[in-house]
Amino acid sequence: AALGFLGLGAQPPLPEWGAMVGDGREFIRSEPWIVTLPGLAILVTVISVNLFGDGLRDALDPKLKRS
């Protein structure tokens, strides 16, 4: 998403959340949902992956298991 926001991601025919946020910057005052929806999708995805990784670490790390 960060590379798409900077213009270094996928090329224009392919949809990308970062590109959607970057393209919607000029419409943020009149139509804020253009930026809000892809931003929320990025937020939910990052938090989900982070929590999933924490859960895997808790389940699989033998150093964290104490009797």
PyMOL Python script that loads the backbone (N, CA, C, O; Angstrom):
from pymol import cmd

cmd.read_pdbstr("""\
ATOM      1  N   ALA A   1       0.822  -1.190   0.000  1.00  0.00           N
ATOM      2  CA  ALA A   1       0.000   0.000   0.000  1.00  0.00           C
ATOM      3  C   ALA A   1       0.866   1.254   0.000  1.00  0.00           C
ATOM      4  O   ALA A   1       0.531   2.242  -0.654  1.00  0.00           O
ATOM      5  N   ALA A   2       1.970   1.218   0.725  1.00  0.00           N
ATOM      6  CA  ALA A   2       2.842   2.392   0.780  1.00  0.00           C
ATOM      7  C   ALA A   2       3.469   2.663  -0.582  1.00  0.00           C
ATOM      8  O   ALA A   2       3.562   3.817  -1.002  1.00  0.00           O
ATOM      9  N   LEU A   3       3.896   1.619  -1.272  1.00  0.00           N
ATOM     10  CA  LEU A   3       4.472   1.817  -2.603  1.00  0.00           C
ATOM     11  C   LEU A   3       3.427   2.317  -3.593  1.00  0.00           C
ATOM     12  O   LEU A   3       3.732   3.144  -4.453  1.00  0.00           O
ATOM     13  N   GLY A   4       2.210   1.825  -3.479  1.00  0.00           N
ATOM     14  CA  GLY A   4       1.133   2.308  -4.341  1.00  0.00           C
ATOM     15  C   GLY A   4       0.811   3.765  -4.080  1.00  0.00           C
ATOM     16  O   GLY A   4       0.530   4.521  -5.010  1.00  0.00           O
ATOM     17  N   PHE A   5       0.850   4.166  -2.806  1.00  0.00           N
ATOM     18  CA  PHE A   5       0.599   5.558  -2.446  1.00  0.00           C
ATOM     19  C   PHE A   5       1.666   6.463  -3.053  1.00  0.00           C
ATOM     20  O   PHE A   5       1.369   7.576  -3.487  1.00  0.00           O
ATOM     21  N   LEU A   6       2.907   5.984  -3.082  1.00  0.00           N
ATOM     22  CA  LEU A   6       4.005   6.771  -3.637  1.00  0.00           C
ATOM     23  C   LEU A   6       4.087   6.690  -5.159  1.00  0.00           C
ATOM     24  O   LEU A   6       4.881   7.400  -5.778  1.00  0.00           O
ATOM     25  N   GLY A   7       3.268   5.826  -5.763  1.00  0.00           N
ATOM     26  CA  GLY A   7       3.279   5.690  -7.212  1.00  0.00           C
ATOM     27  C   GLY A   7       4.259   4.647  -7.717  1.00  0.00           C
ATOM     28  O   GLY A   7       4.519   4.585  -8.919  1.00  0.00           O
ATOM     29  N   LEU A   8       4.808   3.826  -6.833  1.00  0.00           N
ATOM     30  CA  LEU A   8       5.786   2.818  -7.225  1.00  0.00           C
ATOM     31  C   LEU A   8       5.220   1.407  -7.222  1.00  0.00           C
ATOM     32  O   LEU A   8       5.971   0.445  -7.384  1.00  0.00           O
ATOM     33  N   GLY A   9       3.925   1.263  -7.043  1.00  0.00           N
ATOM     34  CA  GLY A   9       3.300  -0.058  -6.960  1.00  0.00           C
ATOM     35  C   GLY A   9       2.856  -0.558  -8.317  1.00  0.00           C
ATOM     36  O   GLY A   9       3.513  -0.314  -9.329  1.00  0.00           O
ATOM     37  N   ALA A  10       1.733  -1.261  -8.330  1.00  0.00           N
ATOM     38  CA  ALA A  10       1.175  -1.825  -9.561  1.00  0.00           C
ATOM     39  C   ALA A  10       0.777  -0.709 -10.523  1.00  0.00           C
ATOM     40  O   ALA A  10       0.483   0.412 -10.107  1.00  0.00           O
ATOM     41  N   GLN A  11       0.773  -1.030 -11.796  1.00  0.00           N
ATOM     42  CA  GLN A  11       0.433  -0.044 -12.817  1.00  0.00           C
ATOM     43  C   GLN A  11      -1.069   0.251 -12.807  1.00  0.00           C
ATOM     44  O   GLN A  11      -1.840  -0.581 -12.330  1.00  0.00           O
ATOM     45  N   PRO A  12      -1.510   1.402 -13.316  1.00  0.00           N
ATOM     46  CA  PRO A  12      -2.882   1.899 -13.190  1.00  0.00           C
ATOM     47  C   PRO A  12      -4.043   0.961 -13.506  1.00  0.00           C
ATOM     48  O   PRO A  12      -5.063   1.085 -12.828  1.00  0.00           O
ATOM     49  N   PRO A  13      -3.996   0.044 -14.454  1.00  0.00           N
ATOM     50  CA  PRO A  13      -5.191  -0.790 -14.634  1.00  0.00           C
ATOM     51  C   PRO A  13      -5.475  -1.707 -13.444  1.00  0.00           C
ATOM     52  O   PRO A  13      -6.617  -2.129 -13.262  1.00  0.00           O
ATOM     53  N   LEU A  14      -4.482  -2.021 -12.642  1.00  0.00           N
ATOM     54  CA  LEU A  14      -4.671  -2.899 -11.491  1.00  0.00           C
ATOM     55  C   LEU A  14      -5.085  -2.085 -10.268  1.00  0.00           C
ATOM     56  O   LEU A  14      -4.435  -1.091  -9.942  1.00  0.00           O
ATOM     57  N   PRO A  15      -6.154  -2.490  -9.587  1.00  0.00           N
ATOM     58  CA  PRO A  15      -6.566  -1.762  -8.382  1.00  0.00           C
ATOM     59  C   PRO A  15      -5.613  -2.053  -7.227  1.00  0.00           C
ATOM     60  O   PRO A  15      -5.159  -3.184  -7.054  1.00  0.00           O
ATOM     61  N   GLU A  16      -5.319  -1.033  -6.449  1.00  0.00           N
ATOM     62  CA  GLU A  16      -4.432  -1.169  -5.300  1.00  0.00           C
ATOM     63  C   GLU A  16      -4.881  -0.170  -4.239  1.00  0.00           C
ATOM     64  O   GLU A  16      -5.185   0.979  -4.558  1.00  0.00           O
ATOM     65  N   TRP A  17      -4.923  -0.599  -2.985  1.00  0.00           N
ATOM     66  CA  TRP A  17      -5.426   0.260  -1.915  1.00  0.00           C
ATOM     67  C   TRP A  17      -4.590   1.528  -1.755  1.00  0.00           C
ATOM     68  O   TRP A  17      -5.143   2.612  -1.569  1.00  0.00           O
ATOM     69  N   GLY A  18      -3.291   1.408  -1.824  1.00  0.00           N
ATOM     70  CA  GLY A  18      -2.437   2.589  -1.690  1.00  0.00           C
ATOM     71  C   GLY A  18      -2.661   3.589  -2.811  1.00  0.00           C
ATOM     72  O   GLY A  18      -2.671   4.798  -2.579  1.00  0.00           O
ATOM     73  N   ALA A  19      -2.839   3.088  -4.022  1.00  0.00           N
ATOM     74  CA  ALA A  19      -3.116   3.973  -5.161  1.00  0.00           C
ATOM     75  C   ALA A  19      -4.476   4.633  -5.006  1.00  0.00           C
ATOM     76  O   ALA A  19      -4.645   5.797  -5.370  1.00  0.00           O
ATOM     77  N   MET A  20      -5.457   3.896  -4.465  1.00  0.00           N
ATOM     78  CA  MET A  20      -6.783   4.480  -4.237  1.00  0.00           C
ATOM     79  C   MET A  20      -6.708   5.625  -3.235  1.00  0.00           C
ATOM     80  O   MET A  20      -7.347   6.661  -3.417  1.00  0.00           O
ATOM     81  N   VAL A  21      -5.924   5.434  -2.175  1.00  0.00           N
ATOM     82  CA  VAL A  21      -5.761   6.499  -1.181  1.00  0.00           C
ATOM     83  C   VAL A  21      -5.034   7.679  -1.807  1.00  0.00           C
ATOM     84  O   VAL A  21      -5.425   8.827  -1.599  1.00  0.00           O
ATOM     85  N   GLY A  22      -3.987   7.411  -2.566  1.00  0.00           N
ATOM     86  CA  GLY A  22      -3.232   8.483  -3.214  1.00  0.00           C
ATOM     87  C   GLY A  22      -4.059   9.266  -4.219  1.00  0.00           C
ATOM     88  O   GLY A  22      -3.974  10.492  -4.277  1.00  0.00           O
ATOM     89  N   ASP A  23      -4.859   8.564  -5.009  1.00  0.00           N
ATOM     90  CA  ASP A  23      -5.694   9.239  -6.007  1.00  0.00           C
ATOM     91  C   ASP A  23      -6.839  10.015  -5.362  1.00  0.00           C
ATOM     92  O   ASP A  23      -7.304  11.008  -5.921  1.00  0.00           O
ATOM     93  N   GLY A  24      -7.291   9.576  -4.204  1.00  0.00           N
ATOM     94  CA  GLY A  24      -8.415  10.228  -3.540  1.00  0.00           C
ATOM     95  C   GLY A  24      -8.049  11.444  -2.717  1.00  0.00           C
ATOM     96  O   GLY A  24      -8.930  12.104  -2.166  1.00  0.00           O
ATOM     97  N   ARG A  25      -6.765  11.755  -2.625  1.00  0.00           N
ATOM     98  CA  ARG A  25      -6.348  12.910  -1.819  1.00  0.00           C
ATOM     99  C   ARG A  25      -6.957  14.220  -2.297  1.00  0.00           C
ATOM    100  O   ARG A  25      -7.260  15.095  -1.486  1.00  0.00           O
ATOM    101  N   GLU A  26      -7.136  14.364  -3.587  1.00  0.00           N
ATOM    102  CA  GLU A  26      -7.678  15.628  -4.100  1.00  0.00           C
ATOM    103  C   GLU A  26      -9.179  15.765  -3.841  1.00  0.00           C
ATOM    104  O   GLU A  26      -9.719  16.868  -3.932  1.00  0.00           O
ATOM    105  N   PHE A  27      -9.859  14.662  -3.521  1.00  0.00           N
ATOM    106  CA  PHE A  27     -11.302  14.693  -3.266  1.00  0.00           C
ATOM    107  C   PHE A  27     -11.636  14.540  -1.787  1.00  0.00           C
ATOM    108  O   PHE A  27     -12.801  14.335  -1.445  1.00  0.00           O
ATOM    109  N   ILE A  28     -10.654  14.635  -0.907  1.00  0.00           N
ATOM    110  CA  ILE A  28     -10.872  14.299   0.504  1.00  0.00           C
ATOM    111  C   ILE A  28     -11.870  15.236   1.186  1.00  0.00           C
ATOM    112  O   ILE A  28     -12.572  14.811   2.103  1.00  0.00           O
ATOM    113  N   ARG A  29     -11.946  16.474   0.768  1.00  0.00           N
ATOM    114  CA  ARG A  29     -12.893  17.408   1.399  1.00  0.00           C
ATOM    115  C   ARG A  29     -14.318  17.221   0.893  1.00  0.00           C
ATOM    116  O   ARG A  29     -15.266  17.344   1.669  1.00  0.00           O
ATOM    117  N   SER A  30     -14.483  16.932  -0.370  1.00  0.00           N
ATOM    118  CA  SER A  30     -15.835  16.811  -0.927  1.00  0.00           C
ATOM    119  C   SER A  30     -16.398  15.396  -0.817  1.00  0.00           C
ATOM    120  O   SER A  30     -17.598  15.226  -0.603  1.00  0.00           O
ATOM    121  N   GLU A  31     -15.553  14.384  -0.959  1.00  0.00           N
ATOM    122  CA  GLU A  31     -16.001  12.987  -0.916  1.00  0.00           C
ATOM    123  C   GLU A  31     -15.008  12.164  -0.098  1.00  0.00           C
ATOM    124  O   GLU A  31     -14.166  11.466  -0.664  1.00  0.00           O
ATOM    125  N   PRO A  32     -15.101  12.241   1.227  1.00  0.00           N
ATOM    126  CA  PRO A  32     -14.085  11.592   2.072  1.00  0.00           C
ATOM    127  C   PRO A  32     -14.107  10.068   2.038  1.00  0.00           C
ATOM    128  O   PRO A  32     -13.116   9.439   2.407  1.00  0.00           O
ATOM    129  N   TRP A  33     -15.211   9.455   1.604  1.00  0.00           N
ATOM    130  CA  TRP A  33     -15.267   7.990   1.592  1.00  0.00           C
ATOM    131  C   TRP A  33     -14.326   7.387   0.552  1.00  0.00           C
ATOM    132  O   TRP A  33     -13.975   6.210   0.643  1.00  0.00           O
ATOM    133  N   ILE A  34     -13.917   8.182  -0.433  1.00  0.00           N
ATOM    134  CA  ILE A  34     -12.978   7.681  -1.440  1.00  0.00           C
ATOM    135  C   ILE A  34     -11.652   7.299  -0.786  1.00  0.00           C
ATOM    136  O   ILE A  34     -10.999   6.349  -1.219  1.00  0.00           O
ATOM    137  N   VAL A  35     -11.255   8.025   0.241  1.00  0.00           N
ATOM    138  CA  VAL A  35     -10.014   7.735   0.962  1.00  0.00           C
ATOM    139  C   VAL A  35     -10.284   6.866   2.181  1.00  0.00           C
ATOM    140  O   VAL A  35      -9.444   6.048   2.555  1.00  0.00           O
ATOM    141  N   THR A  36     -11.442   7.033   2.804  1.00  0.00           N
ATOM    142  CA  THR A  36     -11.741   6.342   4.058  1.00  0.00           C
ATOM    143  C   THR A  36     -11.866   4.836   3.872  1.00  0.00           C
ATOM    144  O   THR A  36     -11.306   4.078   4.665  1.00  0.00           O
ATOM    145  N   LEU A  37     -12.573   4.387   2.862  1.00  0.00           N
ATOM    146  CA  LEU A  37     -12.796   2.947   2.687  1.00  0.00           C
ATOM    147  C   LEU A  37     -11.507   2.168   2.408  1.00  0.00           C
ATOM    148  O   LEU A  37     -11.283   1.144   3.055  1.00  0.00           O
ATOM    149  N   PRO A  38     -10.651   2.601   1.477  1.00  0.00           N
ATOM    150  CA  PRO A  38      -9.385   1.878   1.310  1.00  0.00           C
ATOM    151  C   PRO A  38      -8.484   1.993   2.542  1.00  0.00           C
ATOM    152  O   PRO A  38      -7.758   1.055   2.871  1.00  0.00           O
ATOM    153  N   GLY A  39      -8.530   3.139   3.218  1.00  0.00           N
ATOM    154  CA  GLY A  39      -7.743   3.298   4.444  1.00  0.00           C
ATOM    155  C   GLY A  39      -8.184   2.346   5.534  1.00  0.00           C
ATOM    156  O   GLY A  39      -7.352   1.768   6.233  1.00  0.00           O
ATOM    157  N   LEU A  40      -9.496   2.177   5.686  1.00  0.00           N
ATOM    158  CA  LEU A  40     -10.009   1.216   6.671  1.00  0.00           C
ATOM    159  C   LEU A  40      -9.658  -0.217   6.276  1.00  0.00           C
ATOM    160  O   LEU A  40      -9.369  -1.044   7.140  1.00  0.00           O
ATOM    161  N   ALA A  41      -9.682  -0.510   4.987  1.00  0.00           N
ATOM    162  CA  ALA A  41      -9.301  -1.851   4.532  1.00  0.00           C
ATOM    163  C   ALA A  41      -7.837  -2.139   4.857  1.00  0.00           C
ATOM    164  O   ALA A  41      -7.504  -3.244   5.284  1.00  0.00           O
ATOM    165  N   ILE A  42      -6.967  -1.156   4.658  1.00  0.00           N
ATOM    166  CA  ILE A  42      -5.554  -1.314   5.014  1.00  0.00           C
ATOM    167  C   ILE A  42      -5.414  -1.513   6.513  1.00  0.00           C
ATOM    168  O   ILE A  42      -4.672  -2.392   6.952  1.00  0.00           O
ATOM    169  N   LEU A  43      -6.114  -0.709   7.306  1.00  0.00           N
ATOM    170  CA  LEU A  43      -6.042  -0.799   8.763  1.00  0.00           C
ATOM    171  C   LEU A  43      -6.492  -2.164   9.264  1.00  0.00           C
ATOM    172  O   LEU A  43      -5.804  -2.784  10.075  1.00  0.00           O
ATOM    173  N   VAL A  44      -7.635  -2.634   8.791  1.00  0.00           N
ATOM    174  CA  VAL A  44      -8.164  -3.928   9.240  1.00  0.00           C
ATOM    175  C   VAL A  44      -7.233  -5.067   8.826  1.00  0.00           C
ATOM    176  O   VAL A  44      -7.013  -5.999   9.600  1.00  0.00           O
ATOM    177  N   THR A  45      -6.687  -4.999   7.616  1.00  0.00           N
ATOM    178  CA  THR A  45      -5.781  -6.047   7.154  1.00  0.00           C
ATOM    179  C   THR A  45      -4.504  -6.089   7.982  1.00  0.00           C
ATOM    180  O   THR A  45      -4.055  -7.167   8.370  1.00  0.00           O
ATOM    181  N   VAL A  46      -3.919  -4.937   8.255  1.00  0.00           N
ATOM    182  CA  VAL A  46      -2.677  -4.892   9.030  1.00  0.00           C
ATOM    183  C   VAL A  46      -2.907  -5.382  10.453  1.00  0.00           C
ATOM    184  O   VAL A  46      -2.102  -6.154  10.974  1.00  0.00           O
ATOM    185  N   ILE A  47      -3.986  -4.949  11.089  1.00  0.00           N
ATOM    186  CA  ILE A  47      -4.273  -5.396  12.457  1.00  0.00           C
ATOM    187  C   ILE A  47      -4.556  -6.896  12.480  1.00  0.00           C
ATOM    188  O   ILE A  47      -4.113  -7.586  13.398  1.00  0.00           O
ATOM    189  N   SER A  48      -5.283  -7.411  11.495  1.00  0.00           N
ATOM    190  CA  SER A  48      -5.588  -8.844  11.443  1.00  0.00           C
ATOM    191  C   SER A  48      -4.328  -9.685  11.288  1.00  0.00           C
ATOM    192  O   SER A  48      -4.159 -10.688  11.981  1.00  0.00           O
ATOM    193  N   VAL A  49      -3.451  -9.283  10.391  1.00  0.00           N
ATOM    194  CA  VAL A  49      -2.205 -10.029  10.188  1.00  0.00           C
ATOM    195  C   VAL A  49      -1.337  -9.955  11.438  1.00  0.00           C
ATOM    196  O   VAL A  49      -0.701 -10.941  11.812  1.00  0.00           O
ATOM    197  N   ASN A  50      -1.306  -8.796  12.084  1.00  0.00           N
ATOM    198  CA  ASN A  50      -0.524  -8.634  13.303  1.00  0.00           C
ATOM    199  C   ASN A  50      -1.046  -9.531  14.418  1.00  0.00           C
ATOM    200  O   ASN A  50      -0.258 -10.203  15.084  1.00  0.00           O
ATOM    201  N   LEU A  51      -2.348  -9.553  14.632  1.00  0.00           N
ATOM    202  CA  LEU A  51      -2.926 -10.402  15.674  1.00  0.00           C
ATOM    203  C   LEU A  51      -2.757 -11.883  15.350  1.00  0.00           C
ATOM    204  O   LEU A  51      -2.520 -12.687  16.252  1.00  0.00           O
ATOM    205  N   PHE A  52      -2.876 -12.252  14.083  1.00  0.00           N
ATOM    206  CA  PHE A  52      -2.660 -13.635  13.673  1.00  0.00           C
ATOM    207  C   PHE A  52      -1.214 -14.058  13.952  1.00  0.00           C
ATOM    208  O   PHE A  52      -0.974 -15.158  14.448  1.00  0.00           O
ATOM    209  N   GLY A  53      -0.265 -13.195  13.638  1.00  0.00           N
ATOM    210  CA  GLY A  53       1.143 -13.487  13.914  1.00  0.00           C
ATOM    211  C   GLY A  53       1.424 -13.608  15.399  1.00  0.00           C
ATOM    212  O   GLY A  53       2.186 -14.481  15.814  1.00  0.00           O
ATOM    213  N   ASP A  54       0.821 -12.745  16.205  1.00  0.00           N
ATOM    214  CA  ASP A  54       0.982 -12.849  17.658  1.00  0.00           C
ATOM    215  C   ASP A  54       0.407 -14.154  18.183  1.00  0.00           C
ATOM    216  O   ASP A  54       0.994 -14.783  19.063  1.00  0.00           O
ATOM    217  N   GLY A  55      -0.729 -14.561  17.655  1.00  0.00           N
ATOM    218  CA  GLY A  55      -1.330 -15.824  18.066  1.00  0.00           C
ATOM    219  C   GLY A  55      -0.471 -17.018  17.690  1.00  0.00           C
ATOM    220  O   GLY A  55      -0.325 -17.953  18.478  1.00  0.00           O
ATOM    221  N   LEU A  56       0.103 -16.994  16.486  1.00  0.00           N
ATOM    222  CA  LEU A  56       1.004 -18.070  16.082  1.00  0.00           C
ATOM    223  C   LEU A  56       2.235 -18.125  16.974  1.00  0.00           C
ATOM    224  O   LEU A  56       2.672 -19.207  17.367  1.00  0.00           O
ATOM    225  N   ARG A  57       2.790 -16.976  17.292  1.00  0.00           N
ATOM    226  CA  ARG A  57       3.957 -16.940  18.166  1.00  0.00           C
ATOM    227  C   ARG A  57       3.622 -17.500  19.534  1.00  0.00           C
ATOM    228  O   ARG A  57       4.389 -18.285  20.091  1.00  0.00           O
ATOM    229  N   ASP A  58       2.490 -17.107  20.077  1.00  0.00           N
ATOM    230  CA  ASP A  58       2.082 -17.613  21.386  1.00  0.00           C
ATOM    231  C   ASP A  58       1.863 -19.123  21.359  1.00  0.00           C
ATOM    232  O   ASP A  58       2.175 -19.808  22.333  1.00  0.00           O
ATOM    233  N   ALA A  59       1.335 -19.644  20.267  1.00  0.00           N
ATOM    234  CA  ALA A  59       1.041 -21.072  20.177  1.00  0.00           C
ATOM    235  C   ALA A  59       2.280 -21.913  19.882  1.00  0.00           C
ATOM    236  O   ALA A  59       2.363 -23.056  20.330  1.00  0.00           O
ATOM    237  N   LEU A  60       3.236 -21.377  19.145  1.00  0.00           N
ATOM    238  CA  LEU A  60       4.349 -22.189  18.664  1.00  0.00           C
ATOM    239  C   LEU A  60       5.688 -21.931  19.343  1.00  0.00           C
ATOM    240  O   LEU A  60       6.611 -22.726  19.165  1.00  0.00           O
ATOM    241  N   ASP A  61       5.833 -20.864  20.106  1.00  0.00           N
ATOM    242  CA  ASP A  61       7.116 -20.546  20.737  1.00  0.00           C
ATOM    243  C   ASP A  61       7.263 -21.327  22.038  1.00  0.00           C
ATOM    244  O   ASP A  61       6.517 -21.087  22.987  1.00  0.00           O
ATOM    245  N   PRO A  62       8.216 -22.259  22.097  1.00  0.00           N
ATOM    246  CA  PRO A  62       8.368 -23.059  23.316  1.00  0.00           C
ATOM    247  C   PRO A  62       8.895 -22.250  24.503  1.00  0.00           C
ATOM    248  O   PRO A  62       8.703 -22.654  25.649  1.00  0.00           O
ATOM    249  N   LYS A  63       9.545 -21.131  24.253  1.00  0.00           N
ATOM    250  CA  LYS A  63      10.081 -20.320  25.349  1.00  0.00           C
ATOM    251  C   LYS A  63       8.973 -19.623  26.129  1.00  0.00           C
ATOM    252  O   LYS A  63       9.157 -19.292  27.300  1.00  0.00           O
ATOM    253  N   LEU A  64       7.837 -19.398  25.501  1.00  0.00           N
ATOM    254  CA  LEU A  64       6.742 -18.714  26.178  1.00  0.00           C
ATOM    255  C   LEU A  64       5.913 -19.646  27.044  1.00  0.00           C
ATOM    256  O   LEU A  64       5.187 -19.185  27.925  1.00  0.00           O
ATOM    257  N   LYS A  65       6.007 -20.950  26.809  1.00  0.00           N
ATOM    258  CA  LYS A  65       5.207 -21.909  27.580  1.00  0.00           C
ATOM    259  C   LYS A  65       5.892 -22.196  28.909  1.00  0.00           C
ATOM    260  O   LYS A  65       6.989 -22.754  28.953  1.00  0.00           O
ATOM    261  N   ARG A  66       5.236 -21.810  29.975  1.00  0.00           N
ATOM    262  CA  ARG A  66       5.761 -22.070  31.320  1.00  0.00           C
ATOM    263  C   ARG A  66       4.776 -22.948  32.054  1.00  0.00           C
ATOM    264  O   ARG A  66       3.564 -22.750  31.957  1.00  0.00           O
ATOM    265  N   SER A  67       5.283 -23.905  32.779  1.00  0.00           N
ATOM    266  CA  SER A  67       4.408 -24.836  33.506  1.00  0.00           C
ATOM    267  C   SER A  67       4.007 -24.304  34.850  1.00  0.00           C
ATOM    268  O   SER A  67       3.274 -24.968  35.583  1.00  0.00           O
TER     269      SER A  67
END
""", "prot")
cmd.dss("prot")
cmd.show_as("cartoon", "prot")
cmd.util.cbc("prot")
cmd.orient("prot")
